[in-house]
């Protein structure tokens, strides 16, 4: 009888863990044949995402800047794309040297809005990556991703218009200096 009880507890724990992992991976899961680059960028963006989530606390808005991430365990090298040759700097000036565009002060009210964008310029102009507010990782063609930089709410097609209007007024787009000419109109539509 004790063995049966142990098996039930073990099964319950395993079920909870499996469902938790399945829920985390459902939409942002990478295909089995994902390239090393895709896996690396996905891991980087998701680690940054966790740092941002941690800074949110009980609120529903993400920090205004990457520089607000206070986690000592978050390595500044996460903020540079490996194939660009960029060098990580001090976190206080992260928006100056990072390879990623950040949509600061984003809100959970628009879950499919872009949060962190690795623009096509990091990949020879062919494609780019983004992570949405709810943690979904996507690879998009360059033209589509550039539109998302201009309008970070573009993928949020099922979000009520009043939430999109609120987002447009609240977000603070952090475009690194090296991309500022290319994305001069980012978030202004």
KOLKOL-336055 format. One record per atom (N, C-alpha, C): residue number from 1; residue in one letter; atom name; z, x, y. Coordinates in steps of 0.02 Angstrom, whole numbers, plus 50000, padded with zeros to 5 digits. Example, Ala and Ser with C-alpha at 12.3 -4.5 7.8 and 13.67 -1.06 7.14 Angstrom:
<rs>
R:i:aa:at:pz:px:py
R:1:A:N:50390:50660:49716
R:1:A:CA:50390:50615:49775
R:1:A:C:50390:50660:49835
R:2:S:N:50354:50642:49888
R:2:S:CA:50357:50684:49947
R:2:S:C:50394:50645:50002
</rs>
This chain:
<rs>
R:i:aa:at:pz:px:py
R:1:X:N:50000:50041:49940
R:1:X:CA:50000:50000:50000
R:1:X:C:50000:50043:50063
R:2:X:N:50037:50098:50063
R:2:X:CA:50039:50141:50121
R:2:X:C:49971:50174:50132
R:3:X:N:49937:50191:50078
R:3:X:CA:49871:50221:50085
R:3:X:C:49823:50172:50117
R:4:X:N:49826:50109:50097
R:4:X:CA:49782:50058:50125
R:4:X:C:49796:50050:50200
R:5:X:N:49858:50052:50221
R:5:X:CA:49876:50045:50291
R:5:X:C:49849:50105:50330
R:6:X:N:49855:50165:50303
R:6:X:CA:49829:50225:50335
R:6:X:C:49753:50220:50343
R:7:X:N:49719:50195:50292
R:7:X:CA:49646:50188:50296
R:7:X:C:49626:50138:50351
R:8:X:N:49664:50085:50359
R:8:X:CA:49650:50036:50412
R:8:X:C:49659:50067:50481
R:9:X:N:49711:50105:50490
R:9:X:CA:49723:50138:50554
R:9:X:C:49668:50189:50568
R:10:X:N:49651:50228:50517
R:10:X:CA:49598:50278:50523
R:10:X:C:49532:50244:50541
R:11:X:N:49515:50189:50507
R:11:X:CA:49454:50152:50521
R:11:X:C:49454:50125:50592
R:12:X:N:49510:50099:50615
R:12:X:CA:49515:50071:50682
R:12:X:C:49504:50126:50735
R:13:X:N:49535:50184:50724
R:13:X:CA:49527:50239:50771
R:13:X:C:49454:50262:50773
R:14:X:N:49425:50271:50714
R:14:X:CA:49355:50293:50710
R:14:X:C:49308:50243:50742
R:15:X:N:49322:50179:50733
R:15:X:CA:49279:50127:50762
R:15:X:C:49282:50129:50838
R:16:X:N:49341:50136:50865
R:16:X:CA:49349:50140:50938
R:16:X:C:49313:50201:50965
R:17:X:N:49321:50258:50933
R:17:X:CA:49286:50319:50955
R:17:X:C:49211:50311:50952
R:18:X:N:49186:50284:50898
R:18:X:CA:49113:50274:50890
R:18:X:C:49086:50228:50944
R:19:X:N:49121:50173:50956
R:19:X:CA:49099:50126:51007
R:19:X:C:49102:50158:51076
R:20:X:N:49153:50198:51088
R:20:X:CA:49158:50232:51153
R:20:X:C:49100:50279:51163
R:21:X:N:49086:50320:51113
R:21:X:CA:49030:50367:51119
R:21:X:C:48964:50331:51123
R:22:X:N:48955:50278:51087
R:22:X:CA:48893:50240:51090
R:22:X:C:48884:50210:51160
R:23:X:N:48938:50185:51189
R:23:X:CA:48935:50157:51256
R:23:X:C:48918:50209:51308
R:24:X:N:48944:50270:51300
R:24:X:CA:48930:50323:51347
R:24:X:C:48857:50346:51342
R:25:X:N:48829:50342:51283
R:25:X:CA:48763:50370:51273
R:25:X:C:48707:50320:51274
R:26:X:N:48721:50255:51277
R:26:X:CA:48670:50204:51265
R:26:X:C:48608:50211:51308
R:27:X:N:48616:50217:51374
R:27:X:CA:48556:50220:51416
R:27:X:C:48539:50290:51437
R:28:X:N:48588:50334:51443
R:28:X:CA:48576:50401:51466
R:28:X:C:48565:50450:51410
R:29:X:N:48557:50426:51349
R:29:X:CA:48549:50470:51292
R:29:X:C:48483:50508:51296
R:30:X:N:48485:50570:51274
R:30:X:CA:48425:50611:51274
R:30:X:C:48390:50605:51207
R:31:X:N:48324:50606:51208
R:31:X:CA:48288:50603:51144
R:31:X:C:48301:50666:51103
R:32:X:N:48291:50661:51038
R:32:X:CA:48304:50717:50994
R:32:X:C:48261:50778:51011
R:33:X:N:48202:50766:51038
R:33:X:CA:48156:50821:51054
R:33:X:C:48160:50844:51127
R:34:X:N:48215:50828:51161
R:34:X:CA:48223:50847:51231
R:34:X:C:48221:50923:51238
R:35:X:N:48188:50947:51291
R:35:X:CA:48182:51019:51302
R:35:X:C:48249:51048:51322
R:36:X:N:48254:51114:51316
R:36:X:CA:48315:51148:51337
R:36:X:C:48328:51137:51411
R:37:X:N:48274:51135:51451
R:37:X:CA:48281:51122:51522
R:37:X:C:48312:51053:51534
R:38:X:N:48286:51002:51500
R:38:X:CA:48312:50934:51508
R:38:X:C:48385:50930:51489
R:39:X:N:48403:50961:51434
R:39:X:CA:48473:50960:51411
R:39:X:C:48517:50996:51462
R:40:X:N:48494:51053:51487
R:40:X:CA:48534:51091:51536
R:40:X:C:48545:51051:51600
R:41:X:N:48491:51023:51627
R:41:X:CA:48497:50985:51689
R:41:X:C:48540:50922:51678
R:42:X:N:48530:50889:51622
R:42:X:CA:48571:50831:51606
R:42:X:C:48645:50849:51605
R:43:X:N:48661:50903:51571
R:43:X:CA:48731:50925:51567
R:43:X:C:48759:50943:51636
R:44:X:N:48718:50978:51676
R:44:X:CA:48740:50996:51743
R:44:X:C:48756:50933:51785
R:45:X:N:48707:50887:51787
R:45:X:CA:48716:50828:51828
R:45:X:C:48775:50785:51804
R:46:X:N:48783:50781:51739
R:46:X:CA:48839:50740:51713
R:46:X:C:48907:50773:51727
R:47:X:N:48910:50839:51726
R:47:X:CA:48973:50872:51744
R:47:X:C:48989:50862:51817
R:48:X:N:48938:50867:51860
R:48:X:CA:48948:50854:51931
R:48:X:C:48970:50781:51941
R:49:X:N:48938:50736:51905
R:49:X:CA:48954:50665:51907
R:49:X:C:49028:50653:51890
R:50:X:N:49052:50685:51839
R:50:X:CA:49122:50677:51819
R:50:X:C:49168:50703:51875
R:51:X:N:49149:50757:51906
R:51:X:CA:49189:50782:51962
R:51:X:C:49190:50733:52020
R:52:X:N:49132:50703:52035
R:52:X:CA:49128:50653:52088
R:52:X:C:49170:50592:52071
R:53:X:N:49164:50569:52009
R:53:X:CA:49203:50511:51985
R:53:X:C:49278:50524:51993
R:54:X:N:49298:50584:51976
R:54:X:CA:49369:50602:51981
R:54:X:C:49392:50598:52054
R:55:X:N:49350:50619:52100
R:55:X:CA:49368:50616:52171
R:55:X:C:49371:50545:52198
R:56:X:N:49336:50499:52166
R:56:X:CA:49337:50429:52188
R:56:X:C:49405:50397:52180
R:57:X:N:49442:50419:52129
R:57:X:CA:49506:50388:52115
R:57:X:C:49497:50314:52099
R:58:X:N:49534:50272:52132
R:58:X:CA:49531:50200:52120
R:58:X:C:49479:50165:52164
R:59:X:N:49447:50202:52208
R:59:X:CA:49399:50172:52254
R:59:X:C:49333:50156:52220
R:60:X:N:49287:50126:52259
R:60:X:CA:49222:50110:52231
R:60:X:C:49165:50147:52267
R:61:X:N:49182:50196:52308
R:61:X:CA:49132:50236:52342
R:61:X:C:49138:50309:52320
R:62:X:N:49081:50340:52309
R:62:X:CA:49080:50411:52293
R:62:X:C:49094:50452:52356
R:63:X:N:49116:50515:52348
R:63:X:CA:49129:50557:52406
R:63:X:C:49067:50564:52451
R:64:X:N:49078:50582:52513
R:64:X:CA:49023:50591:52560
R:64:X:C:48982:50653:52544
R:65:X:N:49013:50702:52512
R:65:X:CA:48981:50766:52502
R:65:X:C:49003:50797:52435
R:66:X:N:48959:50839:52407
R:66:X:CA:48980:50879:52349
R:66:X:C:49041:50922:52365
R:67:X:N:49046:50943:52428
R:67:X:CA:49100:50988:52449
R:67:X:C:49169:50955:52440
R:68:X:N:49171:50890:52433
R:68:X:CA:49235:50855:52425
R:68:X:C:49262:50860:52354
R:69:X:N:49223:50886:52308
R:69:X:CA:49247:50894:52239
R:69:X:C:49297:50951:52238
R:70:X:N:49358:50936:52218
R:70:X:CA:49412:50985:52220
R:70:X:C:49428:51015:52152
R:71:X:N:49394:50993:52100
R:71:X:CA:49410:51015:52032
R:71:X:C:49398:51090:52025
R:72:X:N:49451:51126:52007
R:72:X:CA:49446:51198:51996
R:72:X:C:49404:51215:51935
R:73:X:N:49398:51166:51889
R:73:X:CA:49360:51179:51828
R:73:X:C:49285:51170:51837
R:74:X:N:49263:51146:51895
R:74:X:CA:49192:51136:51907
R:74:X:C:49162:51199:51937
R:75:X:N:49119:51232:51899
R:75:X:CA:49089:51295:51918
R:75:X:C:49033:51282:51969
R:76:X:N:49031:51322:52022
R:76:X:CA:48980:51313:52074
R:76:X:C:48909:51325:52047
R:77:X:N:48902:51360:51992
R:77:X:CA:48835:51371:51962
R:77:X:C:48804:51306:51937
R:78:X:N:48845:51254:51928
R:78:X:CA:48818:51189:51908
R:78:X:C:48772:51159:51961
R:79:X:N:48779:51181:52022
R:79:X:CA:48742:51153:52078
R:79:X:C:48675:51187:52092
R:80:X:N:48656:51234:52048
R:80:X:CA:48590:51265:52054
R:80:X:C:48551:51255:51990
R:81:X:N:48487:51245:51998
R:81:X:CA:48442:51234:51942
R:81:X:C:48423:51303:51914
R:82:X:N:48431:51314:51848
R:82:X:CA:48421:51381:51820
R:82:X:C:48353:51413:51834
R:83:X:N:48300:51374:51836
R:83:X:CA:48234:51405:51844
R:83:X:C:48212:51415:51916
R:84:X:N:48254:51401:51965
R:84:X:CA:48234:51409:52035
R:84:X:C:48249:51477:52064
R:85:X:N:48295:51512:52032
R:85:X:CA:48316:51577:52059
R:85:X:C:48367:51571:52115
R:86:X:N:48388:51510:52130
R:86:X:CA:48439:51500:52182
R:86:X:C:48506:51529:52159
R:87:X:N:48545:51549:52208
R:87:X:CA:48611:51577:52193
R:87:X:C:48665:51529:52219
R:88:X:N:48716:51520:52179
R:88:X:CA:48772:51478:52199
R:88:X:C:48811:51514:52254
R:89:X:N:48839:51474:52298
R:89:X:CA:48880:51500:52352
R:89:X:C:48949:51469:52350
R:90:X:N:48980:51466:52408
R:90:X:CA:49046:51435:52413
R:90:X:C:49039:51359:52415
R:91:X:N:49086:51326:52384
R:91:X:CA:49083:51252:52380
R:91:X:C:49089:51220:52450
R:92:X:N:49119:51253:52497
R:92:X:CA:49125:51225:52564
R:92:X:C:49057:51215:52596
R:93:X:N:49007:51255:52576
R:93:X:CA:48940:51251:52605
R:93:X:C:48888:51231:52553
R:94:X:N:48909:51195:52501
R:94:X:CA:48866:51178:52445
R:94:X:C:48801:51143:52466
R:95:X:N:48803:51101:52517
R:95:X:CA:48743:51066:52537
R:95:X:C:48690:51113:52567
R:96:X:N:48710:51173:52587
R:96:X:CA:48663:51221:52613
R:96:X:C:48623:51255:52558
R:97:X:N:48654:51268:52500
R:97:X:CA:48622:51309:52449
R:97:X:C:48607:51273:52383
R:98:X:N:48631:51213:52372
R:98:X:CA:48619:51178:52309
R:98:X:C:48545:51162:52299
R:99:X:N:48526:51152:52237
R:99:X:CA:48458:51132:52220
R:99:X:C:48452:51056:52211
R:100:X:N:48506:51019:52223
R:100:X:CA:48508:50948:52211
R:100:X:C:48519:50909:52275
R:101:X:N:48489:50851:52278
R:101:X:CA:48498:50804:52333
R:101:X:C:48553:50756:52312
R:102:X:N:48600:50743:52357
R:102:X:CA:48656:50699:52341
R:102:X:C:48656:50638:52387
R:103:X:N:48666:50580:52357
R:103:X:CA:48670:50518:52395
R:103:X:C:48744:50501:52402
R:104:X:N:48774:50528:52455
R:104:X:CA:48846:50521:52466
R:104:X:C:48866:50452:52490
R:105:X:N:48929:50437:52480
R:105:X:CA:48960:50373:52499
R:105:X:C:48926:50315:52463
R:106:X:N:48895:50329:52407
R:106:X:CA:48863:50278:52366
R:106:X:C:48916:50231:52338
R:107:X:N:48897:50172:52319
R:107:X:CA:48945:50122:52295
R:107:X:C:48928:50098:52225
R:108:X:N:48980:50080:52189
R:108:X:CA:48970:50052:52122
R:108:X:C:48937:49984:52122
R:109:X:N:48930:49954:52181
R:109:X:CA:48899:49888:52186
R:109:X:C:48824:49890:52171
R:110:X:N:48795:49951:52171
R:110:X:CA:48724:49960:52157
R:110:X:C:48718:50012:52101
R:111:X:N:48730:49991:52039
R:111:X:CA:48735:50039:51983
R:111:X:C:48673:50080:51968
R:112:X:N:48613:50054:51984
R:112:X:CA:48552:50091:51969
R:112:X:C:48525:50129:52029
R:113:X:N:48565:50135:52081
R:113:X:CA:48545:50176:52138
R:113:X:C:48550:50249:52118
R:114:X:N:48507:50290:52146
R:114:X:CA:48509:50362:52133
R:114:X:C:48573:50392:52163
R:115:X:N:48604:50437:52127
R:115:X:CA:48664:50471:52152
R:115:X:C:48651:50546:52161
R:116:X:N:48624:50578:52109
R:116:X:CA:48608:50649:52113
R:116:X:C:48535:50657:52092
R:117:X:N:48497:50693:52132
R:117:X:CA:48425:50701:52120
R:117:X:C:48408:50775:52116
R:118:X:N:48374:50794:52063
R:118:X:CA:48345:50861:52058
R:118:X:C:48270:50852:52071
R:119:X:N:48248:50868:52132
R:119:X:CA:48180:50850:52152
R:119:X:C:48125:50890:52117
R:120:X:N:48064:50865:52120
R:120:X:CA:48007:50896:52086
R:120:X:C:47996:50969:52107
R:121:X:N:48017:50987:52166
R:121:X:CA:48009:51056:52189
R:121:X:C:48045:51106:52145
R:122:X:N:48095:51082:52107
R:122:X:CA:48131:51125:52059
R:122:X:C:48091:51136:51995
R:123:X:N:48036:51098:51986
R:123:X:CA:47997:51099:51924
R:123:X:C:47922:51103:51939
R:124:X:N:47904:51147:51984
R:124:X:CA:47834:51160:52002
R:124:X:C:47798:51097:52028
R:125:X:N:47836:51048:52054
R:125:X:CA:47807:50988:52083
R:125:X:C:47782:50936:52034
R:126:X:N:47797:50946:51969
R:126:X:CA:47770:50901:51918
R:126:X:C:47813:50839:51905
R:127:X:N:47877:50845:51906
R:127:X:CA:47925:50792:51888
R:127:X:C:47993:50812:51916
R:128:X:N:48041:50769:51908
R:128:X:CA:48109:50784:51929
R:128:X:C:48157:50741:51889
R:129:X:N:48221:50751:51902
R:129:X:CA:48273:50714:51866
R:129:X:C:48319:50680:51916
R:130:X:N:48351:50628:51892
R:130:X:CA:48403:50597:51933
R:130:X:C:48458:50567:51888
R:131:X:N:48515:50559:51918
R:131:X:CA:48571:50526:51885
R:131:X:C:48590:50468:51930
R:132:X:N:48595:50409:51900
R:132:X:CA:48612:50349:51939
R:132:X:C:48687:50343:51948
R:133:X:N:48707:50295:51989
R:133:X:CA:48777:50282:52003
R:133:X:C:48816:50268:51940
R:134:X:N:48786:50235:51891
R:134:X:CA:48823:50220:51830
R:134:X:C:48812:50272:51775
R:135:X:N:48783:50330:51793
R:135:X:CA:48780:50386:51747
R:135:X:C:48719:50390:51703
R:136:X:N:48667:50351:51717
R:136:X:CA:48606:50354:51677
R:136:X:C:48564:50412:51702
R:137:X:N:48542:50455:51656
R:137:X:CA:48501:50514:51670
R:137:X:C:48428:50497:51657
R:138:X:N:48384:50512:51706
R:138:X:CA:48313:50496:51700
R:138:X:C:48270:50554:51721
R:139:X:N:48213:50562:51687
R:139:X:CA:48160:50608:51707
R:139:X:C:48104:50564:51732
R:140:X:N:48080:50578:51794
R:140:X:CA:48028:50537:51825
R:140:X:C:47971:50580:51850
R:141:X:N:47910:50552:51851
R:141:X:CA:47854:50588:51880
R:141:X:C:47868:50603:51954
R:142:X:N:47837:50656:51979
R:142:X:CA:47850:50679:52047
R:142:X:C:47842:50624:52099
R:143:X:N:47787:50588:52097
R:143:X:CA:47774:50537:52148
R:143:X:C:47829:50483:52149
R:144:X:N:47849:50461:52090
R:144:X:CA:47901:50410:52086
R:144:X:C:47968:50437:52110
R:145:X:N:47984:50498:52092
R:145:X:CA:48049:50527:52112
R:145:X:C:48051:50538:52187
R:146:X:N:47995:50558:52216
R:146:X:CA:47993:50566:52289
R:146:X:C:48006:50500:52325
R:147:X:N:47981:50446:52296
R:147:X:CA:47995:50379:52325
R:147:X:C:48069:50362:52320
R:148:X:N:48099:50382:52264
R:148:X:CA:48171:50370:52255
R:148:X:C:48212:50410:52306
R:149:X:N:48190:50471:52321
R:149:X:CA:48225:50510:52373
R:149:X:C:48221:50473:52439
R:150:X:N:48163:50445:52455
R:150:X:CA:48154:50408:52517
R:150:X:C:48195:50343:52517
R:151:X:N:48200:50311:52459
R:151:X:CA:48237:50248:52452
R:151:X:C:48281:50252:52389
R:152:X:N:48341:50279:52394
R:152:X:CA:48383:50289:52335
R:152:X:C:48400:50224:52296
R:153:X:N:48389:50168:52325
R:153:X:CA:48402:50103:52294
R:153:X:C:48341:50075:52257
R:154:X:N:48286:50111:52256
R:154:X:CA:48223:50087:52229
R:154:X:C:48226:50063:52156
R:155:X:N:48267:50095:52115
R:155:X:CA:48272:50076:52044
R:155:X:C:48319:50017:52032
R:156:X:N:48355:49997:52083
R:156:X:CA:48404:49943:52078
R:156:X:C:48371:49876:52088
R:157:X:N:48324:49859:52045
R:157:X:CA:48283:49799:52054
R:157:X:C:48320:49734:52042
R:158:X:N:48374:49735:52005
R:158:X:CA:48412:49674:51990
R:158:X:C:48474:49666:52033
R:159:X:N:48482:49708:52082
R:159:X:CA:48540:49706:52125
R:159:X:C:48529:49656:52181
R:160:X:N:48579:49614:52196
R:160:X:CA:48572:49566:52251
R:160:X:C:48554:49600:52317
R:161:X:N:48510:49570:52357
R:161:X:CA:48487:49600:52420
R:161:X:C:48544:49619:52467
R:162:X:N:48598:49579:52468
R:162:X:CA:48653:49596:52513
R:162:X:C:48687:49661:52492
R:163:X:N:48688:49676:52428
R:163:X:CA:48717:49740:52405
R:163:X:C:48672:49799:52425
R:164:X:N:48607:49788:52421
R:164:X:CA:48559:49840:52442
R:164:X:C:48566:49853:52517
R:165:X:N:48571:49799:52556
R:165:X:CA:48579:49807:52629
R:165:X:C:48643:49845:52645
R:166:X:N:48697:49829:52610
R:166:X:CA:48761:49864:52619
R:166:X:C:48752:49938:52603
R:167:X:N:48719:49952:52547
R:167:X:CA:48708:50022:52526
R:167:X:C:48668:50060:52579
R:168:X:N:48616:50029:52605
R:168:X:CA:48574:50062:52656
R:168:X:C:48615:50083:52717
R:169:X:N:48664:50042:52735
R:169:X:CA:48706:50057:52794
R:169:X:C:48759:50110:52778
R:170:X:N:48779:50117:52715
R:170:X:CA:48835:50159:52696
R:170:X:C:48818:50230:52675
R:171:X:N:48761:50238:52641
R:171:X:CA:48747:50303:52610
R:171:X:C:48736:50359:52661
R:172:X:N:48753:50419:52639
R:172:X:CA:48742:50480:52677
R:172:X:C:48702:50526:52632
R:173:X:N:48638:50535:52647
R:173:X:CA:48596:50577:52605
R:173:X:C:48607:50650:52623
R:174:X:N:48623:50689:52572
R:174:X:CA:48634:50761:52581
R:174:X:C:48574:50798:52552
R:175:X:N:48528:50817:52596
R:175:X:CA:48468:50853:52575
R:175:X:C:48477:50926:52592
R:176:X:N:48474:50971:52542
R:176:X:CA:48482:51042:52556
R:176:X:C:48430:51067:52606
R:177:X:N:48448:51119:52643
R:177:X:CA:48405:51145:52696
R:177:X:C:48335:51160:52672
R:178:X:N:48328:51189:52612
R:178:X:CA:48261:51208:52589
R:178:X:C:48216:51148:52575
R:179:X:N:48244:51088:52570
R:179:X:CA:48205:51027:52559
R:179:X:C:48201:50983:52621
R:180:X:N:48235:51002:52674
R:180:X:CA:48242:50957:52732
R:180:X:C:48175:50939:52765
R:181:X:N:48127:50984:52767
R:181:X:CA:48062:50967:52796
R:181:X:C:48024:50918:52751
R:182:X:N:48027:50930:52685
R:182:X:CA:47992:50888:52638
R:182:X:C:48019:50816:52637
R:183:X:N:48084:50810:52647
R:183:X:CA:48117:50745:52641
R:183:X:C:48150:50725:52707
R:184:X:N:48113:50734:52761
R:184:X:CA:48140:50719:52828
R:184:X:C:48157:50644:52837
R:185:X:N:48123:50600:52800
R:185:X:CA:48135:50528:52808
R:185:X:C:48179:50500:52752
R:186:X:N:48210:50542:52714
R:186:X:CA:48250:50519:52656
R:186:X:C:48304:50470:52678
R:187:X:N:48305:50413:52644
R:187:X:CA:48358:50363:52655
R:187:X:C:48353:50324:52720
R:188:X:N:48297:50329:52755
R:188:X:CA:48292:50296:52821
R:188:X:C:48250:50233:52821
R:189:X:N:48229:50209:52764
R:189:X:CA:48187:50148:52762
R:189:X:C:48229:50086:52761
</rs>
